[in-house]
């Protein structure tokens, strides 16, 4: 179960959909429940209604805390009779909290956010009670575990996010017209797109920049670099185009400034065989070993970011070395390994029922 709109790009949504694909491929009946602003993005998705954009953690979370979503959630839980529920961001307002309140099914929870939560602080006492309904609780990083522990109490097993390695390399690279850098993310201050645009000023006229996504800063940033023919604004793109663009680019750039509990976006670049240049923030440094798997630079330093991108684009030996090490690193964080860990957790809370692929219900 995902509290965020599955039709909008996001790290939690990507993890939920990817984990479900791998579980189904391994023979475990799995459905994804969550809000959808449009047609379901993948097979096996039960849409629970539209989302309502809400400010959270320095970003905007597309959640669905309304009564109609709660009723759809209750109906889906009743009709499907799942063996186990896996709640991602269990305490985000919407379907996951509805499940925590009402479901009698064994439940596993994964906490993704780091850096503080106003909801946890304001609803401290009831939220603490709800969190104790989880049979096992996980966090995607030490920072996410610390935030949950400080706000809610209890203990959290740290379990990495995953990346679908085989799915990444199966996509044909997008064609380019010269050395190309790719950025994807919400256009908001913490994602660092403004820093990347400043860094482009230090790179030559032959360098191209693809920018995917949108957000509150889009118009301002587009106006700032209006007339620069090197920069292409793509808007929102499909998952398939996203992977093709990463594979086609000569460098994948993640210049975030803060608020990233786990750098799965870096793993996506590594899995696609593309050199990664990123900010040296805790969530990214836990995933990428600076100088080996990626080049990491101080966050907010446009000059350092431009220099690192320039090195990768100009030095094929360096680029190949980063790709080779990055591929190995991505394998360590494969979604298949992550699924195996969660299957063990499902079995532990259900007495082994979630392992039986011939059962009619399965995982939700």
Number of C-alpha atoms within 10 A of each C-alpha: 26 25 28 31 28 31 21 19 19 15 16 22 21 18 19 19 21 19 23 25 23 19 21 16 12 13 12 22 23 24 23 25 28 30 32 23 17 13 10 17 16 14 12 17 21 19 23 26 19 22 24 17 14 11 11 14 15 13 18 15 19 24 25 26 20 15 12 13 22 20 14 19 27 17 12 17 19 11 10 14 17 21 21 23 28 24 26 23 20 28 23 23 16 24 31 27 21 20 22 22 13 11 18 14 17 18 24 21 24 24 25 24 22 23 15 18 15 11 14 19 13 10 11 13 12 11 18 17 13 15 21 14 18 19 16 20 25 23 28 23 26 20 22 25 26 18 21 27 14 13 20 20 14 13 14 21 15 17 19 23 25 24 29 22 21 14 13 21 15 11 18 14 16 14 12 12 8 14 19 23 26 24 23 24 22 23 22 18 17 18 23 22 26 21 20 24 19 18 21 24 13 16 16 11 13 10 18 23 23 19 20 20 16 17 15 13 14 18 11 12 14 15 9 13 15 10 9 11 10 16 19 14 14 12 15 18 15 12 12 12 16 19 23 20 27 31 27 23 27 25 25 31 28 26 28 24 20 21 19 24 22 26 23 24 21 27 29 24 29 31 29 30 28 27 33 31 28 27 27 23 21 17 22 25 17 15 22 26 16 18 13 16 25 31 23 24 21 15 18 22 17 22 19 17 28 21 16 20 28 19 14 22 19 12 10 12 10 15 21 15 15 24 23 16 19 29 21 13 19 26 19 16 21 19 25 22 17 18 20 14 13 17 17 13 21 26 16 15 19 16 9 14 15 24 18 14 16 11 12 12 19 23 23 25
